[in-house]
Every structure is written in C-alpha cells, then in structure tokens.
Amino acid sequence: MSPPLYSPPAATSLLDAVIDDIRRRSKFLDGVVVSGGEPCLWPGLMPLLRELKSLGLPVKLDTNGSFPDALKAAIDEGLVEYIAMDIKAPLDEETYRRVTRSKVPLENITRSMKLIRESGLGYEFRTTYVPELLSEGELLEICSDIAEDGRWFVQCFKPNNCLDAAFLEYKAVEPETLEKLLPGIIVRG
C-alpha cells in the first residue's frame, strides 16, 4: 500500500507552528487570548502559557471554571494577566447540570470563582443568554449570585457557528431585552 498523499500535522507540530507565528509577530501584538473549548482541560496549557510569558506577552485566559487546579497553577505561576470565566447557569447543581449537559461538580465552579476573585488579576464573569436554556428568572438568579462585584457581563446569543446544530434554530437575543431586564449590567452583543 502506498503512503497517503496527505498526513495531517501532529498536534505538537501545529502548536509549534502557532508559537513560531506568535513569536514572529510578538512586537506587533498587544497580547494573546487562550480560549477553547476548555483550555484548562488541555495538558499542554502550562507549557504554552510559559512560552507566551517568555515572549513577554500578556495573556487572557478564557475558562468555564471546571478545572480549578489548572486555573490555580496558571495564577500561582503568574502566567496570566486576565481571566474571563463563563457562568452558564444559576449556582445550583441541578440547573448547572441541565444547562451544561455535564456533571461538573458545582464546587469546581465556585472554587474557580473564588480563586479568580482573590487572584488580584483583572477578571470578568460572563453569561451568554440563550432563552431556550435559561429563563429570565434564572438569569436574574445568576445576577443575584455574582453581580455584586460589578464584573458580570451578559452576552446576547447569536445563532451562528454553533457546535450543536439545534442552536441554529434558536432566535437571537436583542440587547434591548436584556438591558430592560438587567438595568445597570453591561450587555454585549
């Protein structure tokens, strides 16, 4: 059998290519956002963050908070300057599981929130409002759970580029709807 005409690059060579590209452009970059999926799930996160730090680039880490140990390691090593954490639902186990369709212990979410708040870093919590997943009442619950420090933002759901095709059928959320429901909260979208 003859070799394939194309072999996809190994993950490490792809990462090396990304780092090389960032290194080449580092003088022109203001910083780097490490996002996902969930970057704290990836075993290569810490080496990547260390490499970015060695280039002198500030790093924003996007997370869902489900891996507080990885988050703590990044904070403790001083590898991130800003953290944005998604809050998917009110902070009760049953609702969080329903909305995320996962069994992430709520303790992980609340522990991550505490780590972020106590880190001394810039941070934000954010919720993307999808009415088919969260009621207005549940959105108000999130507000009462976390909005007290003024770093909670609500994002308007837009039905495009969704991993789950069912979401493409959902209606977009208009900013005016959220601004009425949540006066004083910054709405993105």
N, CA and C atoms as an extended XYZ file, in Angstrom:
567
Properties=species:S:1:pos:R:3:atomname:S:1:resname:S:1:resid:I:1 pbc="F F F"
N         0.852       -1.183        0.000 N   MET     1
C         0.000        0.000        0.000 CA  MET     1
C         0.890        1.236        0.000 C   MET     1
N         0.540        2.190       -0.819 N   SER     2
C         1.338        3.412       -0.907 CA  SER     2
C         0.970        4.376        0.213 C   SER     2
N         1.887        5.271        0.582 N   PRO     3
C         1.602        6.231        1.665 CA  PRO     3
C         0.508        7.207        1.232 C   PRO     3
N        -0.208        7.765        2.211 N   PRO     4
C        -1.258        8.731        1.878 CA  PRO     4
C        -0.651        9.980        1.252 C   PRO     4
N        -1.437       10.633        0.423 N   LEU     5
C        -0.980       11.868       -0.201 CA  LEU     5
C        -0.848       12.996        0.810 C   LEU     5
N        -1.653       12.928        1.869 N   TYR     6
C        -1.627       13.991        2.872 CA  TYR     6
C        -1.751       13.371        4.244 C   TYR     6
N        -0.888       13.755        5.132 N   SER     7
C        -0.996       13.351        6.534 CA  SER     7
C        -1.154       14.617        7.347 C   SER     7
N        -2.214       14.702        8.187 N   PRO     8
C        -2.375       15.913        8.989 CA  PRO     8
C        -1.192       16.091        9.930 C   PRO     8
N        -0.825       17.339       10.201 N   PRO     9
C         0.312       17.577       11.088 CA  PRO     9
C         0.006       17.083       12.499 C   PRO     9
N         1.032       16.626       13.167 N   ALA    10
C         0.870       16.210       14.560 CA  ALA    10
C         0.518       17.434       15.391 C   ALA    10
N        -0.194       17.202       16.495 N   ALA    11
C        -0.630       18.316       17.344 CA  ALA    11
C         0.557       19.161       17.802 C   ALA    11
N         1.682       18.505       18.122 N   THR    12
C         2.827       19.287       18.603 CA  THR    12
C         3.394       20.152       17.494 C   THR    12
N         3.441       19.644       16.241 N   SER    13
C         3.973       20.487       15.179 CA  SER    13
C         3.037       21.651       14.883 C   SER    13
N         1.736       21.435       15.028 N   LEU    14
C         0.778       22.523       14.844 CA  LEU    14
C         0.967       23.571       15.938 C   LEU    14
N         1.111       23.128       17.183 N   LEU    15
C         1.354       24.066       18.282 CA  LEU    15
C         2.671       24.810       18.074 C   LEU    15
N         3.698       24.095       17.646 N   ASP    16
C         4.983       24.748       17.372 CA  ASP    16
C         4.815       25.827       16.301 C   ASP    16
N         4.024       25.522       15.278 N   ALA    17
C         3.792       26.496       14.207 CA  ALA    17
C         3.069       27.732       14.736 C   ALA    17
N         2.099       27.523       15.631 N   VAL    18
C         1.366       28.652       16.219 CA  VAL    18
C         2.311       29.496       17.073 C   VAL    18
N         3.111       28.836       17.891 N   ILE    19
C         4.056       29.574       18.745 CA  ILE    19
C         5.072       30.324       17.891 C   ILE    19
N         5.560       29.688       16.838 N   ASP    20
C         6.502       30.372       15.944 CA  ASP    20
C         5.867       31.610       15.317 C   ASP    20
N         4.605       31.491       14.923 N   ASP    21
C         3.898       32.629       14.335 CA  ASP    21
C         3.734       33.759       15.358 C   ASP    21
N         3.372       33.393       16.577 N   ILE    22
C         3.237       34.405       17.640 CA  ILE    22
C         4.597       35.043       17.916 C   ILE    22
N         5.628       34.239       17.977 N   ARG    23
C         6.989       34.763       18.223 CA  ARG    23
C         7.365       35.777       17.130 C   ARG    23
N         7.071       35.441       15.878 N   ARG    24
C         7.385       36.322       14.755 CA  ARG    24
C         6.638       37.646       14.850 C   ARG    24
N         5.427       37.605       15.367 N   ARG    25
C         4.584       38.801       15.426 CA  ARG    25
C         4.589       39.484       16.794 C   ARG    25
N         5.353       38.977       17.733 N   SER    26
C         5.249       39.420       19.128 CA  SER    26
C         5.424       40.923       19.310 C   SER    26
N         6.225       41.555       18.487 N   LYS    27
C         6.429       43.004       18.625 CA  LYS    27
C         5.199       43.803       18.220 C   LYS    27
N         4.296       43.161       17.490 N   PHE    28
C         3.107       43.846       17.000 CA  PHE    28
C         1.845       43.456       17.765 C   PHE    28
N         1.966       42.498       18.666 N   LEU    29
C         0.805       42.011       19.409 CA  LEU    29
C         0.695       42.705       20.757 C   LEU    29
N        -0.550       43.001       21.151 N   ASP    30
C        -0.794       43.557       22.485 CA  ASP    30
C        -0.927       42.455       23.524 C   ASP    30
N        -1.213       41.255       23.083 N   GLY    31
C        -1.398       40.132       23.986 CA  GLY    31
C        -1.992       38.959       23.235 C   GLY    31
N        -2.257       37.886       23.980 N   VAL    32
C        -2.791       36.661       23.403 CA  VAL    32
C        -3.962       36.190       24.266 C   VAL    32
N        -5.013       35.726       23.606 N   VAL    33
C        -6.150       35.117       24.302 CA  VAL    33
C        -6.060       33.614       24.104 C   VAL    33
N        -6.074       32.887       25.206 N   VAL    34
C        -6.085       31.427       25.154 CA  VAL    34
C        -7.504       31.002       25.491 C   VAL    34
N        -8.135       30.393       24.507 N   SER    35
C        -9.548       30.054       24.626 CA  SER    35
C        -9.728       28.597       24.246 C   SER    35
N       -10.961       28.203       23.955 N   GLY    36
C       -11.159       26.794       23.638 CA  GLY    36
C       -12.387       26.572       22.816 C   GLY    36
N       -12.931       25.477       23.038 N   GLY    37
C       -13.184       24.511       24.080 CA  GLY    37
C       -12.779       25.050       25.447 C   GLY    37
N       -12.307       24.138       26.245 N   GLU    38
C       -11.863       24.487       27.598 CA  GLU    38
C       -10.354       24.311       27.685 C   GLU    38
N        -9.582       25.406       27.671 N   PRO    39
C        -8.123       25.282       27.665 CA  PRO    39
C        -7.557       24.619       28.923 C   PRO    39
N        -8.230       24.726       30.057 N   CYS    40
C        -7.706       24.125       31.289 CA  CYS    40
C        -7.786       22.594       31.261 C   CYS    40
N        -8.478       22.050       30.296 N   LEU    41
C        -8.569       20.602       30.103 CA  LEU    41
C        -7.339       20.064       29.370 C   LEU    41
N        -6.655       20.919       28.637 N   TRP    42
C        -5.558       20.524       27.769 CA  TRP    42
C        -4.243       20.391       28.537 C   TRP    42
N        -3.579       19.248       28.449 N   PRO    43
C        -2.312       19.067       29.176 CA  PRO    43
C        -1.199       20.019       28.728 C   PRO    43
N        -1.297       20.572       27.527 N   GLY    44
C        -0.267       21.481       27.036 CA  GLY    44
C        -0.462       22.926       27.442 C   GLY    44
N        -1.481       23.204       28.270 N   LEU    45
C        -1.760       24.599       28.630 CA  LEU    45
C        -0.586       25.270       29.331 C   LEU    45
N        -0.056       24.649       30.357 N   MET    46
C         1.008       25.302       31.127 CA  MET    46
C         2.262       25.549       30.273 C   MET    46
N         2.729       24.576       29.473 N   PRO    47
C         3.877       24.887       28.606 CA  PRO    47
C         3.581       26.029       27.627 C   PRO    47
N         2.376       26.072       27.096 N   LEU    48
C         2.019       27.172       26.196 CA  LEU    48
C         2.067       28.504       26.934 C   LEU    48
N         1.453       28.559       28.113 N   LEU    49
C         1.445       29.801       28.883 CA  LEU    49
C         2.866       30.233       29.251 C   LEU    49
N         3.708       29.276       29.596 N   ARG    50
C         5.110       29.611       29.920 CA  ARG    50
C         5.827       30.187       28.706 C   ARG    50
N         5.570       29.593       27.550 N   GLU    51
C         6.194       30.091       26.317 CA  GLU    51
C         5.720       31.512       26.019 C   GLU    51
N         4.431       31.756       26.148 N   LEU    52
C         3.892       33.100       25.906 CA  LEU    52
C         4.484       34.093       26.890 C   LEU    52
N         4.628       33.669       28.139 N   LYS    53
C         5.227       34.537       29.162 CA  LYS    53
C         6.672       34.876       28.786 C   LYS    53
N         7.403       33.881       28.273 N   SER    54
C         8.802       34.126       27.901 CA  SER    54
C         8.911       35.132       26.748 C   SER    54
N         7.841       35.261       25.967 N   LEU    55
C         7.816       36.245       24.882 CA  LEU    55
C         7.401       37.631       25.377 C   LEU    55
N         7.028       37.712       26.661 N   GLY    56
C         6.635       38.995       27.232 CA  GLY    56
C         5.233       39.437       26.849 C   GLY    56
N         4.399       38.494       26.418 N   LEU    57
C         3.042       38.842       26.004 CA  LEU    57
C         2.038       38.626       27.123 C   LEU    57
N         1.210       39.639       27.403 N   PRO    58
C         0.141       39.427       28.371 CA  PRO    58
C        -0.846       38.389       27.838 C   PRO    58
N        -1.407       37.599       28.742 N   VAL    59
C        -2.311       36.527       28.353 CA  VAL    59
C        -3.647       36.673       29.065 C   VAL    59
N        -4.712       36.580       28.275 N   LYS    60
C        -6.080       36.461       28.797 CA  LYS    60
C        -6.466       35.002       28.644 C   LYS    60
N        -6.966       34.408       29.712 N   LEU    61
C        -7.403       33.017       29.695 CA  LEU    61
C        -8.917       32.969       29.793 C   LEU    61
N        -9.556       32.318       28.826 N   ASP    62
C       -11.000       32.083       28.858 CA  ASP    62
C       -11.231       30.687       29.414 C   ASP    62
N       -12.143       30.566       30.366 N   THR    63
C       -12.389       29.269       31.002 CA  THR    63
C       -13.856       29.141       31.396 C   THR    63
N       -14.283       27.899       31.586 N   ASN    64
C       -15.620       27.677       32.140 CA  ASN    64
C       -15.540       27.356       33.628 C   ASN    64
N       -14.327       27.319       34.177 N   GLY    65
C       -14.150       27.138       35.613 CA  GLY    65
C       -14.238       25.712       36.104 C   GLY    65
N       -14.290       24.743       35.217 N   SER    66
C       -14.482       23.366       35.654 CA  SER    66
C       -13.201       22.690       36.135 C   SER    66
N       -12.051       23.335       35.927 N   PHE    67
C       -10.771       22.761       36.345 CA  PHE    67
C       -10.005       23.757       37.224 C   PHE    67
N       -10.436       23.912       38.473 N   PRO    68
C        -9.811       24.931       39.333 CA  PRO    68
C        -8.328       24.674       39.621 C   PRO    68
N        -7.889       23.419       39.628 N   ASP    69
C        -6.468       23.158       39.904 CA  ASP    69
C        -5.585       23.712       38.791 C   ASP    69
N        -5.994       23.530       37.546 N   ALA    70
C        -5.231       24.076       36.417 CA  ALA    70
C        -5.248       25.603       36.459 C   ALA    70
N        -6.393       26.155       36.788 N   LEU    71
C        -6.526       27.606       36.896 CA  LEU    71
C        -5.607       28.146       37.994 C   LEU    71
N        -5.598       27.471       39.136 N   LYS    72
C        -4.747       27.884       40.255 CA  LYS    72
C        -3.271       27.827       39.864 C   LYS    72
N        -2.874       26.784       39.148 N   ALA    73
C        -1.480       26.662       38.727 CA  ALA    73
C        -1.078       27.830       37.825 C   ALA    73
N        -1.940       28.195       36.889 N   ALA    74
C        -1.642       29.319       35.987 CA  ALA    74
C        -1.543       30.628       36.761 C   ALA    74
N        -2.434       30.809       37.725 N   ILE    75
C        -2.412       32.023       38.551 CA  ILE    75
C        -1.155       32.041       39.421 C   ILE    75
N        -0.892       30.923       40.107 N   ASP    76
C         0.248       30.859       41.026 CA  ASP    76
C         1.586       31.091       40.326 C   ASP    76
N         1.712       30.638       39.082 N   GLU    77
C         2.954       30.846       38.338 CA  GLU    77
C         3.029       32.217       37.669 C   GLU    77
N         1.952       32.989       37.793 N   GLY    78
C         1.953       34.318       37.183 CA  GLY    78
C         1.931       34.287       35.664 C   GLY    78
N         1.218       33.323       35.107 N   LEU    79
C         1.235       33.127       33.654 CA  LEU    79
C         0.076       33.800       32.924 C   LEU    79
N        -0.859       34.367       33.662 N   VAL    80
C        -1.989       35.060       33.038 CA  VAL    80
C        -2.170       36.422       33.697 C   VAL    80
N        -2.671       37.367       32.911 N   GLU    81
C        -2.929       38.712       33.435 CA  GLU    81
C        -4.420       38.991       33.579 C   GLU    81
N        -5.243       38.227       32.868 N   TYR    82
C        -6.685       38.479       32.865 CA  TYR    82
C        -7.384       37.148       32.674 C   TYR    82
N        -8.509       36.959       33.386 N   ILE    83
C        -9.281       35.722       33.267 CA  ILE    83
C       -10.742       36.073       33.014 C   ILE    83
N       -11.309       35.440       32.006 N   ALA    84
C       -12.741       35.564       31.728 CA  ALA    84
C       -13.359       34.186       31.938 C   ALA    84
N       -14.325       34.114       32.852 N   MET    85
C       -14.966       32.833       33.169 CA  MET    85
C       -16.441       32.886       32.820 C   MET    85
N       -16.872       31.879       32.086 N   ASP    86
C       -18.284       31.761       31.735 CA  ASP    86
C       -19.058       31.165       32.903 C   ASP    86
N       -20.138       31.820       33.255 N   ILE    87
C       -21.083       31.297       34.239 CA  ILE    87
C       -22.303       30.881       33.429 C   ILE    87
N       -22.558       29.596       33.373 N   LYS    88
C       -23.557       29.060       32.455 CA  LYS    88
C       -24.979       29.085       32.994 C   LYS    88
N       -25.119       29.104       34.320 N   ALA    89
C       -26.439       28.958       34.936 CA  ALA    89
C       -26.368       29.440       36.377 C   ALA    89
N       -27.543       29.524       37.037 N   PRO    90
C       -27.514       29.822       38.471 CA  PRO    90
C       -26.667       28.783       39.207 C   PRO    90
N       -26.126       29.193       40.323 N   LEU    91
C       -25.187       28.346       41.046 CA  LEU    91
C       -25.884       27.305       41.916 C   LEU    91
N       -26.658       26.448       41.263 N   ASP    92
C       -27.197       25.264       41.934 CA  ASP    92
C       -26.948       24.064       41.029 C   ASP    92
N       -26.611       22.954       41.648 N   GLU    93
C       -26.147       21.749       40.939 CA  GLU    93
C       -27.105       21.304       39.827 C   GLU    93
N       -28.376       21.219       40.141 N   GLU    94
C       -29.353       20.692       39.180 CA  GLU    94
C       -29.453       21.567       37.930 C   GLU    94
N       -29.578       22.872       38.110 N   THR    95
C       -29.706       23.771       36.963 CA  THR    95
C       -28.417       23.802       36.156 C   THR    95
N       -27.269       23.812       36.830 N   TYR    96
C       -25.994       23.832       36.112 CA  TYR    96
C       -25.853       22.592       35.236 C   TYR    96
N       -26.241       21.443       35.792 N   ARG    97
C       -26.164       20.203       35.003 CA  ARG    97
C       -27.115       20.229       33.820 C   ARG    97
N       -28.307       20.736       34.030 N   ARG    98
C       -29.289       20.793       32.941 CA  ARG    98
C       -28.784       21.687       31.810 C   ARG    98
N       -28.283       22.849       32.150 N   VAL    99
C       -27.858       23.807       31.136 CA  VAL    99
C       -26.584       23.346       30.427 C   VAL    99
N       -25.621       22.827       31.167 N   THR   100
C       -24.338       22.446       30.559 CA  THR   100
C       -24.334       21.031       30.002 C   THR   100
N       -25.330       20.245       30.383 N   ARG   101
C       -25.394       18.831       29.983 CA  ARG   101
C       -24.120       18.095       30.391 C   ARG   101
N       -23.620       18.434       31.560 N   SER   102
C       -22.412       17.779       32.072 CA  SER   102
C       -22.531       17.614       33.579 C   SER   102
N       -21.627       16.822       34.125 N   LYS   103
C       -21.653       16.557       35.559 CA  LYS   103
C       -20.483       17.225       36.275 C   LYS   103
N       -20.126       18.405       35.841 N   VAL   104
C       -19.069       19.149       36.521 CA  VAL   104
C       -19.576       19.503       37.913 C   VAL   104
N       -18.836       19.127       38.944 N   PRO   105
C       -19.279       19.492       40.292 CA  PRO   105
C       -19.352       21.010       40.453 C   PRO   105
N       -20.457       21.489       40.980 N   LEU   106
C       -20.621       22.922       41.183 CA  LEU   106
C       -19.511       23.477       42.076 C   LEU   106
N       -18.980       22.634       42.950 N   GLU   107
C       -17.865       23.037       43.811 CA  GLU   107
C       -16.675       23.518       42.971 C   GLU   107
N       -16.437       22.896       41.816 N   ASN   108
C       -15.347       23.335       40.938 CA  ASN   108
C       -15.602       24.743       40.410 C   ASN   108
N       -16.853       25.002       40.055 N   ILE   109
C       -17.218       26.318       39.519 CA  ILE   109
C       -17.037       27.383       40.597 C   ILE   109
N       -17.576       27.137       41.782 N   THR   110
C       -17.487       28.137       42.850 CA  THR   110
C       -16.044       28.297       43.343 C   THR   110
N       -15.281       27.205       43.337 N   ARG   111
C       -13.865       27.313       43.735 CA  ARG   111
C       -13.094       28.170       42.720 C   ARG   111
N       -13.364       27.961       41.439 N   SER   112
C       -12.705       28.773       40.411 CA  SER   112
C       -13.070       30.242       40.554 C   SER   112
N       -14.335       30.515       40.813 N   MET   113
C       -14.761       31.903       41.008 CA  MET   113
C       -13.999       32.542       42.163 C   MET   113
N       -13.860       31.808       43.248 N   LYS   114
C       -13.146       32.325       44.420 CA  LYS   114
C       -11.669       32.574       44.088 C   LYS   114
N       -11.040       31.609       43.412 N   LEU   115
C        -9.632       31.777       43.011 CA  LEU   115
C        -9.451       33.031       42.166 C   LEU   115
N       -10.349       33.215       41.222 N   ILE   116
C       -10.255       34.371       40.324 CA  ILE   116
C       -10.427       35.666       41.099 C   ILE   116
N       -11.451       35.713       41.948 N   ARG   117
C       -11.707       36.931       42.722 CA  ARG   117
C       -10.539       37.288       43.632 C   ARG   117
N        -9.882       36.279       44.185 N   GLU   118
C        -8.798       36.518       45.137 CA  GLU   118
C        -7.426       36.623       44.483 C   GLU   118
N        -7.365       36.482       43.157 N   SER   119
C        -6.086       36.416       42.456 CA  SER   119
C        -5.361       37.761       42.352 C   SER   119
N        -6.120       38.856       42.428 N   GLY   120
C        -5.514       40.171       42.197 CA  GLY   120
C        -5.376       40.502       40.716 C   GLY   120
N        -5.829       39.607       39.852 N   LEU   121
C        -5.761       39.824       38.405 CA  LEU   121
C        -7.012       40.527       37.908 C   LEU   121
N        -6.942       41.059       36.704 N   GLY   122
C        -8.142       41.530       36.044 CA  GLY   122
C        -9.003       40.326       35.703 C   GLY   122
N       -10.304       40.490       35.812 N   TYR   123
C       -11.178       39.353       35.502 CA  TYR   123
C       -12.578       39.830       35.167 C   TYR   123
N       -13.334       38.894       34.605 N   GLU   124
C       -14.759       39.105       34.389 CA  GLU   124
C       -15.454       37.755       34.424 C   GLU   124
N       -16.705       37.813       34.797 N   PHE   125
C       -17.602       36.670       34.664 CA  PHE   125
C       -18.590       37.053       33.582 C   PHE   125
N       -18.995       36.078       32.795 N   ARG   126
C       -19.912       36.393       31.712 CA  ARG   126
C       -20.875       35.237       31.495 C   ARG   126
N       -22.052       35.604       31.068 N   THR   127
C       -23.095       34.623       30.770 CA  THR   127
C       -23.658       34.938       29.400 C   THR   127
N       -23.705       33.938       28.545 N   THR   128
C       -24.372       34.098       27.258 CA  THR   128
C       -25.823       33.672       27.468 C   THR   128
N       -26.735       34.608       27.227 N   TYR   129
C       -28.149       34.330       27.476 CA  TYR   129
C       -28.790       33.661       26.265 C   TYR   129
N       -29.210       32.411       26.485 N   VAL   130
C       -29.929       31.628       25.486 CA  VAL   130
C       -31.286       31.304       26.112 C   VAL   130
N       -32.366       31.991       25.703 N   PRO   131
C       -33.674       31.792       26.352 CA  PRO   131
C       -34.165       30.342       26.343 C   PRO   131
N       -33.755       29.567       25.358 N   GLU   132
C       -34.162       28.162       25.325 CA  GLU   132
C       -33.483       27.341       26.415 C   GLU   132
N       -32.425       27.861       26.997 N   LEU   133
C       -31.715       27.160       28.074 CA  LEU   133
C       -31.964       27.769       29.445 C   LEU   133
N       -32.086       29.088       29.493 N   LEU   134
C       -32.242       29.808       30.765 CA  LEU   134
C       -33.491       30.674       30.713 C   LEU   134
N       -34.277       30.622       31.751 N   SER   135
C       -35.420       31.534       31.835 CA  SER   135
C       -34.928       32.903       32.283 C   SER   135
N       -35.770       33.911       32.133 N   GLU   136
C       -35.400       35.238       32.641 CA  GLU   136
C       -35.192       35.176       34.143 C   GLU   136
N       -36.010       34.389       34.832 N   GLY   137
C       -35.857       34.233       36.282 CA  GLY   137
C       -34.510       33.639       36.654 C   GLY   137
N       -34.050       32.652       35.872 N   GLU   138
C       -32.742       32.058       36.139 CA  GLU   138
C       -31.620       33.054       35.858 C   GLU   138
N       -31.799       33.870       34.839 N   LEU   139
C       -30.807       34.908       34.566 CA  LEU   139
C       -30.739       35.896       35.736 C   LEU   139
N       -31.881       36.239       36.293 N   LEU   140
C       -31.908       37.119       37.466 CA  LEU   140
C       -31.255       36.448       38.675 C   LEU   140
N       -31.391       35.122       38.790 N   GLU   141
C       -30.714       34.389       39.870 CA  GLU   141
C       -29.196       34.506       39.730 C   GLU   141
N       -28.696       34.354       38.501 N   ILE   142
C       -27.254       34.499       38.274 CA  ILE   142
C       -26.824       35.893       38.699 C   ILE   142
N       -27.621       36.865       38.325 N   CYS   143
C       -27.324       38.248       38.694 CA  CYS   143
C       -27.199       38.382       40.206 C   CYS   143
N       -28.129       37.807       40.943 N   SER   144
C       -28.063       37.931       42.402 CA  SER   144
C       -26.903       37.116       42.973 C   SER   144
N       -26.496       36.044       42.281 N   ASP   145
C       -25.374       35.221       42.741 CA  ASP   145
C       -24.032       35.915       42.560 C   ASP   145
N       -23.853       36.661       41.452 N   ILE   146
C       -22.485       37.091       41.126 CA  ILE   146
C       -22.300       38.545       40.725 C   ILE   146
N       -23.335       39.302       40.571 N   ALA   147
C       -23.166       40.649       40.023 CA  ALA   147
C       -22.655       41.671       41.030 C   ALA   147
N       -22.509       41.285       42.274 N   GLU   148
C       -22.178       42.280       43.299 CA  GLU   148
C       -20.826       42.943       43.106 C   GLU   148
N       -19.884       42.280       42.446 N   ASP   149
C       -18.580       42.919       42.292 CA  ASP   149
C       -18.453       43.737       41.011 C   ASP   149
N       -19.538       43.837       40.244 N   GLY   150
C       -19.547       44.683       39.057 CA  GLY   150
C       -18.742       44.143       37.885 C   GLY   150
N       -18.421       42.868       37.908 N   ARG   151
C       -17.617       42.290       36.830 CA  ARG   151
C       -18.365       41.174       36.107 C   ARG   151
N       -19.689       41.290       36.057 N   TRP   152
C       -20.508       40.313       35.344 CA  TRP   152
C       -21.075       40.971       34.105 C   TRP   152
N       -20.921       40.302       32.988 N   PHE   153
C       -21.401       40.786       31.705 CA  PHE   153
C       -22.332       39.739       31.116 C   PHE   153
N       -23.362       40.203       30.432 N   VAL   154
C       -24.298       39.287       29.786 CA  VAL   154
C       -24.153       39.468       28.279 C   VAL   154
N       -23.976       38.356       27.605 N   GLN   155
C       -23.783       38.361       26.163 CA  GLN   155
C       -25.058       37.886       25.476 C   GLN   155
N       -25.416       38.541       24.400 N   CYS   156
C       -26.593       38.168       23.621 CA  CYS   156
C       -26.257       36.975       22.734 C   CYS   156
N       -27.047       35.928       22.844 N   PHE   157
C       -26.857       34.757       21.991 CA  PHE   157
C       -27.125       35.099       20.535 C   PHE   157
N       -26.261       34.633       19.667 N   LYS   158
C       -26.425       34.763       18.213 CA  LYS   158
C       -26.362       33.353       17.629 C   LYS   158
N       -27.361       32.955       16.858 N   PRO   159
C       -27.391       31.574       16.343 CA  PRO   159
C       -26.513       31.373       15.104 C   PRO   159
N       -25.200       31.458       15.295 N   ASN   160
C       -24.294       31.132       14.201 CA  ASN   160
C       -23.053       30.463       14.767 C   ASN   160
N       -22.417       29.654       13.958 N   ASN   161
C       -21.215       28.905       14.362 CA  ASN   161
C       -21.443       28.064       15.619 C   ASN   161
N       -22.606       27.448       15.741 N   CYS   162
C       -22.933       26.632       16.909 CA  CYS   162
C       -22.488       25.192       16.688 C   CYS   162
N       -21.852       24.595       17.682 N   LEU   163
C       -21.450       23.194       17.572 CA  LEU   163
C       -22.667       22.273       17.521 C   LEU   163
N       -23.686       22.609       18.287 N   ASP   164
C       -24.934       21.841       18.279 CA  ASP   164
C       -25.874       22.491       17.264 C   ASP   164
N       -26.175       21.770       16.185 N   ALA   165
C       -26.991       22.325       15.095 CA  ALA   165
C       -28.367       22.783       15.566 C   ALA   165
N       -28.895       22.211       16.630 N   ALA   166
C       -30.208       22.626       17.141 CA  ALA   166
C       -30.206       24.110       17.528 C   ALA   166
N       -29.070       24.613       17.964 N   PHE   167
C       -28.973       26.018       18.389 CA  PHE   167
C       -29.124       26.975       17.212 C   PHE   167
N       -28.867       26.493       16.022 N   LEU   168
C       -29.005       27.344       14.831 CA  LEU   168
C       -30.461       27.748       14.608 C   LEU   168
N       -31.393       27.014       15.196 N   GLU   169
C       -32.820       27.303       15.058 CA  GLU   169
C       -33.318       28.291       16.118 C   GLU   169
N       -32.519       28.548       17.137 N   TYR   170
C       -32.925       29.459       18.201 CA  TYR   170
C       -32.872       30.896       17.711 C   TYR   170
N       -33.666       31.746       18.328 N   LYS   171
C       -33.686       33.160       17.953 CA  LYS   171
C       -32.550       33.918       18.642 C   LYS   171
N       -32.039       34.906       17.934 N   ALA   172
C       -31.021       35.786       18.512 CA  ALA   172
C       -31.648       36.606       19.637 C   ALA   172
N       -30.846       36.947       20.611 N   VAL   173
C       -31.295       37.777       21.729 CA  VAL   173
C       -30.932       39.222       21.420 C   VAL   173
N       -31.892       40.101       21.588 N   GLU   174
C       -31.663       41.528       21.337 CA  GLU   174
C       -31.143       42.200       22.607 C   GLU   174
N       -30.143       43.063       22.477 N   PRO   175
C       -29.582       43.746       23.651 CA  PRO   175
C       -30.637       44.503       24.459 C   PRO   175
N       -31.600       45.117       23.784 N   GLU   176
C       -32.626       45.907       24.485 CA  GLU   176
C       -33.423       45.056       25.474 C   GLU   176
N       -33.660       43.805       25.126 N   THR   177
C       -34.381       42.892       26.009 CA  THR   177
C       -33.624       42.729       27.324 C   THR   177
N       -32.317       42.507       27.215 N   LEU   178
C       -31.506       42.294       28.412 CA  LEU   178
C       -31.277       43.581       29.193 C   LEU   178
N       -31.145       44.680       28.494 N   GLU   179
C       -30.943       45.965       29.175 CA  GLU   179
C       -32.152       46.322       30.035 C   GLU   179
N       -33.358       45.981       29.569 N   LYS   180
C       -34.570       46.210       30.371 CA  LYS   180
C       -34.621       45.288       31.580 C   LYS   180
N       -34.279       44.025       31.352 N   LEU   181
C       -34.351       43.022       32.414 CA  LEU   181
C       -33.271       43.244       33.468 C   LEU   181
N       -32.092       43.708       33.049 N   LEU   182
C       -30.941       43.825       33.935 CA  LEU   182
C       -30.357       45.233       33.902 C   LEU   182
N       -31.103       46.224       34.387 N   PRO   183
C       -30.571       47.592       34.353 CA  PRO   183
C       -29.259       47.690       35.139 C   PRO   183
N       -28.298       48.376       34.549 N   GLY   184
C       -27.019       48.556       35.217 CA  GLY   184
C       -25.993       47.477       34.904 C   GLY   184
N       -26.405       46.384       34.278 N   ILE   185
C       -25.489       45.324       33.904 CA  ILE   185
C       -25.024       45.579       32.476 C   ILE   185
N       -23.755       45.394       32.206 N   ILE   186
C       -23.250       45.608       30.850 CA  ILE   186
C       -23.683       44.436       29.972 C   ILE   186
N       -24.327       44.781       28.867 N   VAL   187
C       -24.803       43.800       27.902 CA  VAL   187
C       -23.921       43.901       26.668 C   VAL   187
N       -23.433       42.755       26.226 N   ARG   188
C       -22.612       42.708       24.999 CA  ARG   188
C       -23.411       42.040       23.911 C   ARG   188
N       -23.401       42.687       22.771 N   GLY   189
C       -23.979       41.947       21.722 CA  GLY   189
C       -24.832       42.432       20.707 C   GLY   189
